[in-house]
Amino acid sequence: DTSKMLHFLSWIVLLLDLAVSSPDDCQLERDRLRAQLKSMEIRAMKQQEMIQRLMNLTQQTLNPAKENFFDLGDKQYADCAQIFNSGNKESGFYMIKPLRSPAQFRVYCDMTEGGGWTVFQRRSDGSQSFDRDWNDYKAGFGDLKSANGEFWLGNDNLHYLTSQGDYILRINLEDFEGSQRFALYRKFKVDNEQNHYQLHFSTYTGNAGDALSGSYHPEVQWWASHQGMKFSTKDKDNDRYDRSCALEDKAGWWFNRCHSANLNGLYYKGPYSAVTDNGIVWYTWHGWWYSLKSVEMKIRPNDFEPNDI
Ligand SMILES: [Ca+2]
């Protein structure tokens, strides 16, 4: 390799230097070798820089951000609220196993805003496609590795979680102007697959407006409310529209005919125009033609009270 070669050449130059003063052709040969050595040194330096740059790149690709996974061993937790109350108060990834879940699965626990939140959906930068089929939404998809990754936790998991008690849903929204709003819904529940993951929730509080029930306008409620809606994807149409909302709005969601909230929609950047209102929409805040910058959907038991351990 290069460094051995360089070593060898400098050794020859040294030998020639030591040689008794010599005829002209020896002098010439020495100069030639010196020049060659110089150019090889420069090449080796450049190669070294390139190797360093490649190593830095590899490092970045392997560790995009700090992963923040907490391995709590064999003890089982039904949700992030239990994890929080067992003394683990750092936001990050944990393993949970809700009562009826056949297996453990990985979740992001948000230990801010009082702590104990199990996050089941996030939009942050448009890096993941949410225009996916029934099986993807059933099992979950996306980036469950990076702290701000986009993902859907999966409808089965959502059912296992919400069927084990009385849960509150918190939706955090952010627009491209830097404003933030939230919506809280009591008694959030998602049925099992046989019931098409039908959606249930009760009273709203918050400052984003009640887009989920369509209560903002009694006349649109019959077609815009998501209360009691079944889940639809582009390959399974369970909506109340004569065509397919999921197909037209590029998302899996609890569509009616079609929506006043479409948080799994396409990632535009703010105001958009399209044939249908297929952006990331929360109607009561920015209307149908503004696509939000970030969304977080998370749940916590209604009777959650943080233990101070
Ligand atoms: Ca339909």
Boltz pocket constraint, residues with backbone or C-beta under 6 A from the ligand:
constraints:
  - pocket:
      binder: B
      contacts: [[A, 237], [A, 238], [A, 239], [A, 240], [A, 241], [A, 242], [A, 243], [A, 244], [A, 245]]
      max_distance: 6.0
